[in-house]
Amino acid sequence: MYEDKLYDKAERRVDEKIKFYRHLYSYIAVNVILAVINLIFFKGDWWFLWVSLFWGIGLVSHFIKTFVIFNYFDDHHRDSMIENEMAKMRK
């Protein structure tokens, strides 16, 4: 039973990492294309930087969720939060 839970957790974690890397690759590809279009057709107006900035903010938040605080919201933490809420309700 423990191995099954561990496998499921590892599988979810790997899926989240794959989603992040797909997000990163699409960010790079699209922004390179937009930069080329910007340089060819709109010389002097750097509008693609705004797209890169705001999409980059989303990418950074995805990175933090995937690699920094992933374990914070795992099943063990959820179970302990439920136990805390139940203890508060018993008072």
N, C-alpha and C positions, 0 to 999 in steps of 0.2 A: 504494500500500500504506500509506504513512504517513497519507494522508487518511482511509483506512478505520479505522485504529487511533484516530486523533484523533476521528473521528465516534463510534466505539463508546465511547470514554472520555467524551466530552461527553454522549452519550445516557445512560450509567450515572449520571453526575453529576446530570443533570436529573431522572432517575427518583428518585434519593435525595432531592433537594430537594422534589419533589412529595410523596413519602412523608412527609417532615418536616412540610410545611404541612398535609397531611391530619391528621396526628397532632395538630398545634397546634390546628386548627379543632375537632376532636372533643374535645380537652381543654377548650377554652373553652366549647363548647356543653353538654357533659355537666356541667361544674362550675357553670355558670349554672343549669341545671335542678336540680341537687342543692342549690344554695344557696337557690333558691326553695322547694323542698320542705322544706328545713331551716327556713327562716324561717316558713313557714306552719304546719307540723305540730310542730316541735320547738323552740319558742322557748326560748332560753337555753342549749341544748346545741348546740355548734358542731361536730358530727361531720363535716360536709362538708369542713372544713379539713384533716382527716387524709387524705382521699381526694385533695384538691388537692395536698397536700404530697408524698405518695409518688408520685403520678402525675407531678407536676412534676419530681421527681428523674429519673424516666425520660425526661421530655421534654428536660431539660437535657442528659442524656447523649446523646440522639438528636441534639440540636443540635450538640454538640461533635463527634460522629462525622461528621455531615454537612458542617459548615461549617469546622471547625477542623483536624481531622486526616485529612480525606478523602484528600488527596494523599500522606499518609504510607504508605498501604497500596496504592498504585497498582502497575501492572505493572512499572514501572521499578525501584521499590524492591524488589519481589518478586524480580526478576531479579538485582539486586545481592546480595540475601540468599542466593540460590542459589549465586552465584559465590563468596561468602565461605565458605559451607559446603563447597563443593567444594574450595576452597583448603585448608581445615582438614583435610579427609579425605586430601588428597595428602601431607600432612606425615608 
